[in-house]
Amino acid sequence: MSADLSPLIAATAQWLTRAYAPGGGALDSVLAGAQARQAVTVAAWLRYPTVLDAGLAMVAGPGGSARLDWLAGADLGEPDEADHAWRTWVDEVVASWAAALLSDRRLAAAAVAAVGDSDHALGLPVEFRRLTAPDEHDGRAAPLLRHPDLVASLAGLHRGELLGRLDAGHAHVA
């Protein structure tokens, strides 16, 4: 049974969609959010592969978005209490890994294969099509989030650790 990483996943996906805004309109917002959530879910499952790892992350807390805000050039001013609260659940490594997955389909496919038999996926019907095989609508909805050059600084922060994790899991990344 999977530990509940939902606060971390929700906050990190929200950060990604705010930092790399969707194309426009309600449908684009929903599609971009779905893509971000799928990428963040896979990244979180890779980062915290066991129920114990996930439980410890929930107790210790993921660290927050301060460095990511600076990296993305976000001018937050003085965030209100509610805005500050969700930002404390953003995981920098997970955000970096998710950006790498969103901007590289082969890497995304390797990551999805690596989490397929993880503690988190056991007994759950998991499908990450919007991450691994985005259609035309997905591409239009999240052009900034999927652009390799635009997310390069974020994706590069912890890319080496992601590749190491995938290599340790024997997923083929070319």
PyRosetta script that sets phi, psi and omega in degrees:
from pyrosetta import init, pose_from_sequence

init()
pose = pose_from_sequence("MSADLSPLIAATAQWLTRAYAPGGGALDSVLAGAQARQAVTVAAWLRYPTVLDAGLAMVAGPGGSARLDWLAGADLGEPDEADHAWRTWVDEVVASWAAALLSDRRLAAAAVAAVGDSDHALGLPVEFRRLTAPDEHDGRAAPLLRHPDLVASLAGLHRGELLGRLDAGHAHVA")
pose.set_psi(1, 138.9)
pose.set_omega(1, -175.6)
pose.set_phi(2, -82.8)
pose.set_psi(2, 140.1)
pose.set_omega(2, 171.0)
pose.set_phi(3, -72.5)
pose.set_psi(3, 154.3)
pose.set_omega(3, -175.4)
pose.set_phi(4, -83.5)
pose.set_psi(4, 103.2)
pose.set_omega(4, 176.0)
pose.set_phi(5, -97.1)
pose.set_psi(5, 11.5)
pose.set_omega(5, -172.2)
pose.set_phi(6, -59.4)
pose.set_psi(6, -37.2)
pose.set_omega(6, 177.8)
pose.set_phi(7, -62.9)
pose.set_psi(7, -42.1)
pose.set_omega(7, 178.4)
pose.set_phi(8, -64.9)
pose.set_psi(8, -45.5)
pose.set_omega(8, -179.3)
pose.set_phi(9, -64.0)
pose.set_psi(9, -46.9)
pose.set_omega(9, -178.7)
pose.set_phi(10, -62.7)
pose.set_psi(10, -45.9)
pose.set_omega(10, -177.7)
pose.set_phi(11, -67.3)
pose.set_psi(11, -42.1)
pose.set_omega(11, -178.4)
pose.set_phi(12, -68.8)
pose.set_psi(12, -39.2)
pose.set_omega(12, 176.1)
pose.set_phi(13, -65.1)
pose.set_psi(13, -40.3)
pose.set_omega(13, 178.3)
pose.set_phi(14, -63.5)
pose.set_psi(14, -41.5)
pose.set_omega(14, 178.5)
pose.set_phi(15, -60.8)
pose.set_psi(15, -45.8)
pose.set_omega(15, -179.7)
pose.set_phi(16, -59.8)
pose.set_psi(16, -44.2)
pose.set_omega(16, -178.0)
pose.set_phi(17, -73.1)
pose.set_psi(17, -22.6)
pose.set_omega(17, 174.3)
pose.set_phi(18, -80.0)
pose.set_psi(18, -40.0)
pose.set_omega(18, -178.4)
pose.set_phi(19, -72.1)
pose.set_psi(19, -33.4)
pose.set_omega(19, -179.2)
pose.set_phi(20, -125.0)
pose.set_psi(20, 77.9)
pose.set_omega(20, -170.9)
pose.set_phi(21, -56.0)
pose.set_psi(21, 144.9)
pose.set_omega(21, 177.9)
pose.set_phi(22, -65.7)
pose.set_psi(22, 167.0)
pose.set_omega(22, -177.5)
pose.set_phi(23, -56.0)
pose.set_psi(23, -53.3)
pose.set_omega(23, -179.8)
pose.set_phi(24, 160.2)
pose.set_psi(24, 148.4)
pose.set_omega(24, 178.6)
pose.set_phi(25, 85.1)
pose.set_psi(25, 164.6)
pose.set_omega(25, -176.0)
pose.set_phi(26, -65.9)
pose.set_psi(26, -43.4)
pose.set_omega(26, -179.4)
pose.set_phi(27, -63.3)
pose.set_psi(27, -42.3)
pose.set_omega(27, 178.1)
pose.set_phi(28, -61.8)
pose.set_psi(28, -40.2)
pose.set_omega(28, 178.3)
pose.set_phi(29, -61.4)
pose.set_psi(29, -43.1)
pose.set_omega(29, 179.6)
pose.set_phi(30, -65.8)
pose.set_psi(30, -45.8)
pose.set_omega(30, -179.0)
pose.set_phi(31, -65.8)
pose.set_psi(31, -41.8)
pose.set_omega(31, 177.9)
pose.set_phi(32, -64.1)
pose.set_psi(32, -40.9)
pose.set_omega(32, 178.0)
pose.set_phi(33, -63.0)
pose.set_psi(33, -39.7)
pose.set_omega(33, 178.4)
pose.set_phi(34, -64.8)
pose.set_psi(34, -40.9)
pose.set_omega(34, 178.9)
pose.set_phi(35, -65.8)
pose.set_psi(35, -44.7)
pose.set_omega(35, 179.1)
pose.set_phi(36, -62.5)
pose.set_psi(36, -43.4)
pose.set_omega(36, -178.3)
pose.set_phi(37, -64.5)
pose.set_psi(37, -40.4)
pose.set_omega(37, 177.7)
pose.set_phi(38, -64.4)
pose.set_psi(38, -43.9)
pose.set_omega(38, 179.6)
pose.set_phi(39, -64.2)
pose.set_psi(39, -42.7)
pose.set_omega(39, 179.9)
pose.set_phi(40, -67.2)
pose.set_psi(40, -38.4)
pose.set_omega(40, 178.2)
pose.set_phi(41, -61.4)
pose.set_psi(41, -48.5)
pose.set_omega(41, 178.9)
pose.set_phi(42, -62.0)
pose.set_psi(42, -44.8)
pose.set_omega(42, -179.9)
pose.set_phi(43, -62.6)
pose.set_psi(43, -42.4)
pose.set_omega(43, 179.2)
pose.set_phi(44, -65.1)
pose.set_psi(44, -41.5)
pose.set_omega(44, 178.3)
pose.set_phi(45, -64.5)
pose.set_psi(45, -34.2)
pose.set_omega(45, 175.9)
pose.set_phi(46, -71.2)
pose.set_psi(46, -43.0)
pose.set_omega(46, -177.1)
pose.set_phi(47, -68.8)
pose.set_psi(47, -37.8)
pose.set_omega(47, -179.1)
pose.set_phi(48, -121.0)
pose.set_psi(48, 75.8)
pose.set_omega(48, -168.8)
pose.set_phi(49, -70.8)
pose.set_psi(49, -21.8)
pose.set_omega(49, -178.7)
pose.set_phi(50, -114.8)
pose.set_psi(50, 164.6)
pose.set_omega(50, 176.7)
pose.set_phi(51, -60.7)
pose.set_psi(51, -38.6)
pose.set_omega(51, 178.6)
pose.set_phi(52, -63.9)
pose.set_psi(52, -45.5)
pose.set_omega(52, 178.1)
pose.set_phi(53, -58.0)
pose.set_psi(53, -46.0)
pose.set_omega(53, -178.7)
pose.set_phi(54, -64.9)
pose.set_psi(54, -42.3)
pose.set_omega(54, 178.7)
pose.set_phi(55, -62.3)
pose.set_psi(55, -42.1)
pose.set_omega(55, 177.7)
pose.set_phi(56, -64.9)
pose.set_psi(56, -38.3)
pose.set_omega(56, 177.5)
pose.set_phi(57, -62.6)
pose.set_psi(57, -37.9)
pose.set_omega(57, -179.5)
pose.set_phi(58, -71.7)
pose.set_psi(58, -30.1)
pose.set_omega(58, 178.0)
pose.set_phi(59, -77.3)
pose.set_psi(59, -45.9)
pose.set_omega(59, -176.8)
pose.set_phi(60, -77.0)
pose.set_psi(60, -28.5)
pose.set_omega(60, -176.1)
pose.set_phi(61, 86.3)
pose.set_psi(61, 146.2)
pose.set_omega(61, -173.4)
pose.set_phi(62, -81.7)
pose.set_psi(62, -14.5)
pose.set_omega(62, 175.6)
pose.set_phi(63, 116.7)
pose.set_psi(63, -29.3)
pose.set_omega(63, 176.3)
pose.set_phi(64, 96.0)
pose.set_psi(64, 177.5)
pose.set_omega(64, -170.7)
pose.set_phi(65, -104.0)
pose.set_psi(65, 6.1)
pose.set_omega(65, -172.3)
pose.set_phi(66, -55.6)
pose.set_psi(66, -49.8)
pose.set_omega(66, 179.8)
pose.set_phi(67, -66.1)
pose.set_psi(67, -38.5)
pose.set_omega(67, 178.8)
pose.set_phi(68, -65.6)
pose.set_psi(68, -39.8)
pose.set_omega(68, 177.4)
pose.set_phi(69, -59.6)
pose.set_psi(69, -43.7)
pose.set_omega(69, 178.6)
pose.set_phi(70, -63.5)
pose.set_psi(70, -45.4)
pose.set_omega(70, -179.0)
pose.set_phi(71, -61.6)
pose.set_psi(71, -41.5)
pose.set_omega(71, -178.8)
pose.set_phi(72, -80.4)
pose.set_psi(72, -7.1)
pose.set_omega(72, 179.9)
pose.set_phi(73, 76.0)
pose.set_psi(73, 26.5)
pose.set_omega(73, -179.9)
pose.set_phi(74, -74.2)
pose.set_psi(74, 128.4)
pose.set_omega(74, 176.2)
pose.set_phi(75, -99.9)
pose.set_psi(75, 95.9)
pose.set_omega(75, -174.6)
pose.set_phi(76, -85.4)
pose.set_psi(76, -21.0)
pose.set_omega(76, -172.7)
pose.set_phi(77, 61.6)
pose.set_psi(77, -134.9)
pose.set_omega(77, 175.7)
pose.set_phi(78, -103.9)
pose.set_psi(78, 101.0)
pose.set_omega(78, 179.9)
pose.set_phi(79, -66.5)
pose.set_psi(79, 145.1)
pose.set_omega(79, 176.5)
pose.set_phi(80, -72.5)
pose.set_psi(80, 171.3)
pose.set_omega(80, -174.6)
pose.set_phi(81, -60.4)
pose.set_psi(81, -41.3)
pose.set_omega(81, -179.4)
pose.set_phi(82, -66.5)
pose.set_psi(82, -40.7)
pose.set_omega(82, 179.4)
pose.set_phi(83, -65.9)
pose.set_psi(83, -41.4)
pose.set_omega(83, 179.3)
pose.set_phi(84, -64.1)
pose.set_psi(84, -38.5)
pose.set_omega(84, -175.9)
pose.set_phi(85, -60.5)
pose.set_psi(85, -50.5)
pose.set_omega(85, -178.2)
pose.set_phi(86, -69.0)
pose.set_psi(86, -31.7)
pose.set_omega(86, -179.0)
pose.set_phi(87, -65.2)
pose.set_psi(87, -23.8)
pose.set_omega(87, 178.6)
pose.set_phi(88, -69.3)
pose.set_psi(88, -18.6)
pose.set_omega(88, -179.7)
pose.set_phi(89, -91.5)
pose.set_psi(89, -0.1)
pose.set_omega(89, 178.7)
pose.set_phi(90, -74.4)
pose.set_psi(90, 134.5)
pose.set_omega(90, 179.2)
pose.set_phi(91, -107.1)
pose.set_psi(91, 115.3)
pose.set_omega(91, -177.2)
pose.set_phi(92, -59.0)
pose.set_psi(92, -45.3)
pose.set_omega(92, -178.4)
pose.set_phi(93, -65.3)
pose.set_psi(93, -43.6)
pose.set_omega(93, 178.9)
pose.set_phi(94, -62.6)
pose.set_psi(94, -41.9)
pose.set_omega(94, 177.8)
pose.set_phi(95, -62.2)
pose.set_psi(95, -42.9)
pose.set_omega(95, 178.9)
pose.set_phi(96, -63.2)
pose.set_psi(96, -46.8)
pose.set_omega(96, 179.4)
pose.set_phi(97, -63.9)
pose.set_psi(97, -40.7)
pose.set_omega(97, 179.3)
pose.set_phi(98, -62.7)
pose.set_psi(98, -41.6)
pose.set_omega(98, 177.6)
pose.set_phi(99, -62.4)
pose.set_psi(99, -40.0)
pose.set_omega(99, 177.5)
pose.set_phi(100, -63.2)
pose.set_psi(100, -40.9)
pose.set_omega(100, -179.8)
pose.set_phi(101, -68.0)
pose.set_psi(101, -40.1)
pose.set_omega(101, -179.5)
pose.set_phi(102, -67.3)
pose.set_psi(102, -27.5)
pose.set_omega(102, -176.5)
pose.set_phi(103, -98.8)
pose.set_psi(103, 1.7)
pose.set_omega(103, -178.6)
pose.set_phi(104, -145.9)
pose.set_psi(104, 102.7)
pose.set_omega(104, -175.6)
pose.set_phi(105, -63.0)
pose.set_psi(105, -36.8)
pose.set_omega(105, 179.7)
pose.set_phi(106, -67.2)
pose.set_psi(106, -39.6)
pose.set_omega(106, 176.4)
pose.set_phi(107, -64.8)
pose.set_psi(107, -40.2)
pose.set_omega(107, 178.0)
pose.set_phi(108, -61.9)
pose.set_psi(108, -43.6)
pose.set_omega(108, 180.0)
pose.set_phi(109, -63.3)
pose.set_psi(109, -40.2)
pose.set_omega(109, 178.2)
pose.set_phi(110, -65.3)
pose.set_psi(110, -39.7)
pose.set_omega(110, 179.8)
pose.set_phi(111, -66.8)
pose.set_psi(111, -43.6)
pose.set_omega(111, 178.6)
pose.set_phi(112, -61.8)
pose.set_psi(112, -41.4)
pose.set_omega(112, 177.6)
pose.set_phi(113, -62.7)
pose.set_psi(113, -37.6)
pose.set_omega(113, -178.2)
pose.set_phi(114, -67.7)
pose.set_psi(114, -32.3)
pose.set_omega(114, -178.9)
pose.set_phi(115, -92.4)
pose.set_psi(115, -3.7)
pose.set_omega(115, -176.1)
pose.set_phi(116, -57.2)
pose.set_psi(116, -33.2)
pose.set_omega(116, 179.7)
pose.set_phi(117, -116.3)
pose.set_psi(117, 25.4)
pose.set_omega(117, 179.7)
pose.set_phi(118, -75.5)
pose.set_psi(118, 168.5)
pose.set_omega(118, 175.6)
pose.set_phi(119, -54.7)
pose.set_psi(119, -36.8)
pose.set_omega(119, -174.9)
pose.set_phi(120, -70.0)
pose.set_psi(120, -33.1)
pose.set_omega(120, -174.7)
pose.set_phi(121, -90.8)
pose.set_psi(121, -10.1)
pose.set_omega(121, -176.7)
pose.set_phi(122, -57.7)
pose.set_psi(122, 123.2)
pose.set_omega(122, 176.6)
pose.set_phi(123, 76.4)
pose.set_psi(123, 3.0)
pose.set_omega(123, -179.8)
pose.set_phi(124, -108.7)
pose.set_psi(124, 140.1)
pose.set_omega(124, 173.0)
pose.set_phi(125, -80.1)
pose.set_psi(125, 105.5)
pose.set_omega(125, -178.3)
pose.set_phi(126, -109.6)
pose.set_psi(126, 139.4)
pose.set_omega(126, -179.3)
pose.set_phi(127, -147.0)
pose.set_psi(127, 127.7)
pose.set_omega(127, -176.9)
pose.set_phi(128, -123.7)
pose.set_psi(128, 42.8)
pose.set_omega(128, -176.0)
pose.set_phi(129, -60.2)
pose.set_psi(129, -41.1)
pose.set_omega(129, -178.5)
pose.set_phi(130, -64.2)
pose.set_psi(130, -24.7)
pose.set_omega(130, 176.3)
pose.set_phi(131, -83.1)
pose.set_psi(131, -48.7)
pose.set_omega(131, -171.7)
pose.set_phi(132, -89.6)
pose.set_psi(132, -25.7)
pose.set_omega(132, -178.4)
pose.set_phi(133, -140.1)
pose.set_psi(133, 63.3)
pose.set_omega(133, -177.9)
pose.set_phi(134, -65.5)
pose.set_psi(134, 141.9)
pose.set_omega(134, 177.2)
pose.set_phi(135, -92.1)
pose.set_psi(135, -175.1)
pose.set_omega(135, -177.6)
pose.set_phi(136, -58.2)
pose.set_psi(136, -41.0)
pose.set_omega(136, 179.8)
pose.set_phi(137, -64.4)
pose.set_psi(137, -40.2)
pose.set_omega(137, 178.1)
pose.set_phi(138, -61.9)
pose.set_psi(138, -43.9)
pose.set_omega(138, 179.9)
pose.set_phi(139, -61.8)
pose.set_psi(139, -41.2)
pose.set_omega(139, 178.5)
pose.set_phi(140, -70.7)
pose.set_psi(140, -30.7)
pose.set_omega(140, -177.2)
pose.set_phi(141, -73.4)
pose.set_psi(141, -31.8)
pose.set_omega(141, -174.0)
pose.set_phi(142, -130.3)
pose.set_psi(142, 54.7)
pose.set_omega(142, -176.6)
pose.set_phi(143, -65.4)
pose.set_psi(143, -35.5)
pose.set_omega(143, 179.9)
pose.set_phi(144, -74.2)
pose.set_psi(144, -42.3)
pose.set_omega(144, -177.4)
pose.set_phi(145, -65.1)
pose.set_psi(145, -28.6)
pose.set_omega(145, -177.3)
pose.set_phi(146, -101.7)
pose.set_psi(146, -1.3)
pose.set_omega(146, -176.4)
pose.set_phi(147, -81.6)
pose.set_psi(147, 115.1)
pose.set_omega(147, -175.2)
pose.set_phi(148, -56.3)
pose.set_psi(148, -38.2)
pose.set_omega(148, -179.1)
pose.set_phi(149, -71.0)
pose.set_psi(149, -37.5)
pose.set_omega(149, -176.7)
pose.set_phi(150, -73.6)
pose.set_psi(150, -29.7)
pose.set_omega(150, 179.3)
pose.set_phi(151, -101.1)
pose.set_psi(151, 6.2)
pose.set_omega(151, -174.4)
pose.set_phi(152, -56.8)
pose.set_psi(152, -44.0)
pose.set_omega(152, -177.9)
pose.set_phi(153, -65.5)
pose.set_psi(153, -38.9)
pose.set_omega(153, 177.6)
pose.set_phi(154, -71.0)
pose.set_psi(154, -49.6)
pose.set_omega(154, -178.6)
pose.set_phi(155, -62.1)
pose.set_psi(155, -32.5)
pose.set_omega(155, -178.1)
pose.set_phi(156, -76.9)
pose.set_psi(156, -17.1)
pose.set_omega(156, -178.2)
pose.set_phi(157, -53.4)
pose.set_psi(157, -46.2)
pose.set_omega(157, -174.2)
pose.set_phi(158, -131.3)
pose.set_psi(158, 23.7)
pose.set_omega(158, -178.6)
pose.set_phi(159, -59.2)
pose.set_psi(159, -40.9)
pose.set_omega(159, 179.8)
pose.set_phi(160, -58.8)
pose.set_psi(160, -41.8)
pose.set_omega(160, 178.3)
pose.set_phi(161, -65.8)
pose.set_psi(161, -38.6)
pose.set_omega(161, 178.1)
pose.set_phi(162, -63.0)
pose.set_psi(162, -47.5)
pose.set_omega(162, 179.4)
pose.set_phi(163, -62.3)
pose.set_psi(163, -38.7)
pose.set_omega(163, 176.8)
pose.set_phi(164, -63.8)
pose.set_psi(164, -41.4)
pose.set_omega(164, 179.1)
pose.set_phi(165, -64.5)
pose.set_psi(165, -42.3)
pose.set_omega(165, 179.6)
pose.set_phi(166, -68.5)
pose.set_psi(166, -37.2)
pose.set_omega(166, 178.5)
pose.set_phi(167, -67.0)
pose.set_psi(167, -39.6)
pose.set_omega(167, 178.4)
pose.set_phi(168, -64.3)
pose.set_psi(168, -30.7)
pose.set_omega(168, 178.0)
pose.set_phi(169, -87.3)
pose.set_psi(169, 3.6)
pose.set_omega(169, 179.3)
pose.set_phi(170, 62.4)
pose.set_psi(170, 27.1)
pose.set_omega(170, 172.9)
pose.set_phi(171, -80.3)
pose.set_psi(171, 138.6)
pose.set_omega(171, -178.5)
pose.set_phi(172, -86.0)
pose.set_psi(172, 119.4)
pose.set_omega(172, 176.9)
pose.set_phi(173, -121.9)
pose.set_psi(173, 119.0)
pose.set_omega(173, -179.9)
pose.set_phi(174, -113.5)
pose.dump_pdb("model.pdb")
